[in-house]
Structure formats: structure tokens, C-alpha cells
């Protein structure tokens, strides 16, 4: 079974009108903001604060959708469901998976920016 790419670069470029400089700016903003959002989500989970964690995960999901990150968005959706159910243990587990997926995405984005 082949590994699914973290993001669909060609589809993203097509979706955003072929403007590589725009995509580079969006990727740079995502890389700047996502670690803080991941931290905010975890803090909310640890404090069992639905609003704090939900806002952060919802924002991550929305921003990542610009890049056609099906796997990352799917994990965000799972995490949002766990938050809605206030299943904090499940939310913490899914957050760990989301963090791992973010680091994989970060590597691909850094490579994209270096080209």
C-alpha cells in the first residue's frame, strides 16, 4: 500500500489559479500559525474547555483545506467530533495523531518552499 501524500500540490496550485507566490504566502502563514493553534487545541483539551479547543481545531481545518490536505482535514473532523462529545481522552489521542500529521505536512511544505 502506497503512502498517501500529505497534500495535493498540483490540485492546490490549480485550485488557487496557478499562482505559486500566493501558495507560498499561504503555506508560510500556515506554518507560522498552525503550531500555536495545535498548542491552543491541546491546552483546551487538557483544561476540558470546548470553546478554546474547538476554535483552534476548526481554524486549522479551514486553513488546511486551502491545500487539499484530505488526511489532515479528516483528523481535524475526527477531533471536532470528539470535542463535541466532550470525550477528552479520545480528543487527546486524536490530537496526538493530528500533531504527527502536522509535522509530516510541515516537512512537505518546507520542501515546497525550498524549490
N, C-alpha and C positions, 0 to 999 in steps of 0.2 A: 504494500500500500504506500503510495507516494505522499510525502508531507504536503499539506495544503499551505500555500503561501499566506503570509500574514496579511497582505493587502494586494489588491489587483491594480498594479501600477498602470497598465495600459488602459484599463477601464476608467481609472481615476483621471488620467490625462484626457481621455476622450470626453468624459463627463464634465470636466471643467474647461472645456473649449480648447484643449491643446496648449494652454498657457503654462509652460513649465515654471516660469518665475512665480506665478500665482501659487502653484502647488508647493514650490519651495518655501514660500512665505507661510502657507498654511501648515506645512509639516513642521517648520521651525516654531510656530506658535503652539502647535500640539505638543511638541517635545518640551517646550517651556512650561506649559500649563498642566499637562497630564500628571506629572509626579505629585504636584500639590493636590490635585483632585483625588488621586489614589489615596494620599495621606488623609485627606478630609473624609473620604468614604470610610476608611479604616477607623478613624477616630470616632465617627458617628456610630459605627458598628460596635466598637468597644464600649461606648457610652450608651448604647441602645437608643440612639437619637435618630429616629426615622428621617426627619426632615434634613438633617445635616448630611446623612449618608445618601439619601435619595437624590438630593440636588447635585451632589458630586458625580454620582454614577450616571444620572440622566444626562448631565453635561458631557461626560466622557463618551457616552453612547452617541449623542448627537454630533459631536465634533468628529469622532472616528468614522461616522457614516460618510463624511466627505471623501474618505479614502477607500471606500469599498472594502472595509475590513470585516468581512462576514463573521469570521470566528470571534474576533474581539467583541463585536456588537452582540453576538449570541451570548457570550459570557455576561456582558452587561445586562442583557434581558433576563438571564437566569438570576443574576444578583438582585435586580429590581423586584423580581417575584419573591425571592426570599425576604427582602426588606419589607415588602407589602404584608407578608405573613408574619413579620417580626420574628422570623426564625434566625436568631442572631448567630447561632452556632453554624448553621448552613451558610449564612451570609459571610461569615469569617472564612469558611472553607472556599467558597466561590471567589472571595476577594483575593485569596492567595493564588488561585488559578488565573484571575484577571491580571494580577501583578506579573506573573510569569509571562502571560501573553503580551503584556505591555513591553517587557524587556525584549522579547523577540521582535516586536514591531519596531522598537527603538533601534535595534541593530539594522533592520531593513531600511528604515528612514535615514539613518546616518549614512548608510551606503548610498542611498539615492542622492542625498545632499552632496556627497563627495564626488559624484560623477560630473 
